[in-house]
Amino acid sequence: MPPEILKYLYDIKVAAESIFEYLGEKRDFNIYLSNKQLRRAIERELEIIGEACHKILKIDPEFPIAKSRKIVDFRNRVIHGYDKVDNELVWGVISRDLLILQAEVEKLIDVQGA
């Protein structure tokens, strides 16, 4: 694996960990909705995850991250459609997809012995 890809995998890992740190143990949607700063911080971390996936795909279009194209598309939606970000969609990504991605990335990092 090229060292650049490993760096981007670490970026994804750190961004996912940050999201869960921001949310704390409760992970309450109503708290998320009521806190603009929290929403913006999480959106930024999701942008980082999407950009890192984009850069990985530029290096290796067949790199084995499930849903990598959807991750990049979601990043584009958050960045370019900042005024139309659907909080329920973001919450769904956090609730359904982020833990899976985090485990997948950690496995890829572990394979490299890093």
Secondary structure, DSSP 8 states (H G I E B T S, - for coil): --HHHHHHHHHHHHHHHHHHHHHTTT--HHHHHH-HHHHHHHHHHHHHHHHHHHHHHHH-TT---TTHHHHHHHHHHHHHTGGG--HHHHHHIIIIIHHHHHHHHHHHHHHTT-
